[in-house]
Amino acid sequence: MDLSVIIISFNTKKLTEDCLTSTIKSLKQAKLTWEIIVVDNVSTDGTREMLKKKFPEVRTILNQENVGFGRGNNQGIKAAKGEYILLLNSDTVVLNTAIGKLLSFAKQHPNAFVGPKLLNLDRSPQTSCGPFFSLPVVFIALFLKGDRLGITRWSPNHVRKVDWVSGACILAAKRLFMNDLLFDEKIFMYMEEIDLLYRAKKKGYATYFYPRSLIVHVGSGSSTDKRKGPVLNIYRGYVYVYTKHYSGLSLSILRGMLKTKAMISWLIGVLTGSAYLKETYAEAYQLV
């Protein structure tokens, strides 16, 4: 089999349905042998019933608990029959021949992980690749609005070798994942792809951003806390990745930067009367 598509769902019934509809359409245009595996983390919004009724051809792994993004993908990877594996978020919509184009590029780079150009709902570019989070990169991201300035996150218009691509859509040969490159299951959500691709680079595997493949990404589709969740999970992710991969001195400097950012943001919340800033960054401070 050419390709296995793995989608994790958690109470995203409508998003998952739209994702599957677009994915199947794109796969049929690509003329591949394929399968789709949906790993459902105990959805209670009718997702499981929808899958059974509308997509009987889709394989399902129905978990009895919410095992998170990383572990769910690992389940799908291990069960997959395809030579290549496409990890796809449930809050994505595949445009036209995006999957075929991405797979074709991956086959030309068999020892690499590849990601497409992600788009927002209005079809504007969504920054979805960048450099690893060294201390200078973290500083620029936290204090100089590096993401907005295109310094710490990018959306290039040409093929580019990068450190990481968004976990919303990653494609690679199954043998790469099975070379001790499954997701770290201690990371429940956010930064999983950073950790995986960091380990992949250490093994000599490359990561490419391929902009000719276009996929719409809604973002935070499975997040249970869409307000504070992204900030808190990024804080947790930074600390975990630095604890795992960097020196004790680097971890101490990171903690100092994160605490400073949290204090500044909390103070701005006090001065402006923003309950969101006060609550979010008070919690973030406690995480480091």
SULRA-V500140 format. One record per backbone hydrogen bond with DSSP energy under -1.0 kcal/mol. NH is the residue of the N-H (numbers start at 1). CO is the residue of the C=O. E is the energy in kcal/mol with one decimal. If there is no record, write none. Layout:
NH;CO;E, NH;CO;E
This chain:
3;33;-1.9, 4;84;-2.3, 5;35;-2.7, 6;86;-3.1, 7;37;-2.6, 9;39;-2.5, 16;12;-3.6, 17;13;-2.4, 18;14;-2.4, 19;15;-2.6, 20;16;-2.8, 21;17;-2.3, 22;18;-2.2, 23;19;-2.5, 24;20;-2.7, 25;21;-1.7, 26;22;-2.2, 27;23;-2.6, 28;24;-2.3, 29;25;-1.6, 30;26;-1.3, 35;3;-1.6, 37;5;-3.4, 38;59;-2.9, 39;7;-2.8, 40;61;-2.4, 41;9;-2.9, 42;40;-1.2, 50;46;-2.3, 51;47;-2.5, 52;48;-2.0, 53;49;-2.1, 54;50;-3.0, 55;51;-1.7, 58;55;-1.8, 59;36;-2.4, 61;38;-2.5, 63;40;-2.2, 67;65;-1.1, 69;188;-2.0, 72;68;-1.3, 73;69;-2.3, 74;70;-2.2, 75;71;-2.1, 76;72;-1.9, 77;73;-2.9, 78;74;-2.3, 79;75;-1.6, 80;76;-1.3, 83;1;-2.4, 84;2;-1.9, 85;172;-3.1, 86;4;-2.9, 87;170;-3.2, 88;6;-2.8, 89;168;-2.7, 93;216;-2.3, 95;214;-1.6, 98;95;-1.9, 101;97;-2.2, 102;98;-2.2, 103;99;-2.7, 104;100;-2.3, 105;101;-2.0, 106;102;-2.3, 107;103;-2.4, 112;109;-1.3, 113;206;-2.4, 114;171;-2.5, 115;208;-2.1, 117;213;-2.8, 119;215;-2.2, 120;124;-3.1, 123;120;-2.3, 126;118;-2.7, 128;154;-2.2, 129;154;-1.0, 130;164;-1.6, 134;132;-2.0, 138;134;-2.7, 139;135;-2.5, 140;136;-2.4, 141;137;-2.4, 142;138;-2.6, 143;139;-2.7, 144;140;-1.4, 146;140;-1.9, 149;145;-1.9, 151;146;-2.6, 152;146;-1.3, 154;129;-3.1, 160;209;-1.9, 162;207;-2.3, 163;130;-1.2, 164;130;-1.6, 166;128;-2.2, 169;166;-1.5, 170;87;-1.9, 171;114;-2.6, 172;85;-2.0, 174;83;-2.8, 176;173;-1.2, 177;173;-1.2, 178;174;-2.3, 179;176;-1.2, 180;178;-1.2, 181;177;-2.0, 187;184;-1.6, 195;191;-2.1, 196;192;-2.4, 197;193;-2.8, 198;194;-1.8, 199;195;-2.0, 200;196;-2.2, 201;197;-2.1, 202;198;-1.5, 203;199;-1.1, 204;201;-1.5, 205;200;-2.4, 206;111;-1.5, 208;113;-2.7, 209;160;-2.9, 210;115;-3.3, 213;210;-1.2, 215;117;-2.0, 216;93;-2.6, 217;119;-3.1, 218;91;-3.0, 229;225;-1.1, 232;228;-2.4, 233;229;-3.0, 234;230;-1.8, 235;231;-2.2, 236;232;-2.4, 237;233;-2.6, 238;234;-2.8, 239;235;-2.1, 240;236;-2.6, 241;237;-2.8, 242;238;-2.4, 243;239;-2.3, 244;240;-2.1, 245;241;-2.7, 246;242;-1.8, 251;247;-2.2, 252;248;-2.1, 253;249;-2.3, 254;250;-2.5, 255;251;-2.6, 256;252;-2.0, 257;253;-2.2, 258;254;-2.7, 259;255;-2.6, 260;256;-2.2, 261;257;-2.6, 262;258;-2.3, 263;259;-2.6, 264;260;-2.6, 265;261;-2.5, 266;262;-2.5, 267;263;-2.4, 268;264;-2.3, 269;265;-2.0, 270;266;-2.0, 271;267;-2.6, 272;268;-2.3, 273;269;-1.1, 274;269;-1.7, 278;274;-2.0, 279;275;-2.8, 280;276;-2.7, 281;277;-2.2, 282;278;-1.4, 283;279;-1.8, 284;280;-2.3, 285;281;-2.0, 286;282;-1.2, 287;283;-1.0, 288;285;-1.0
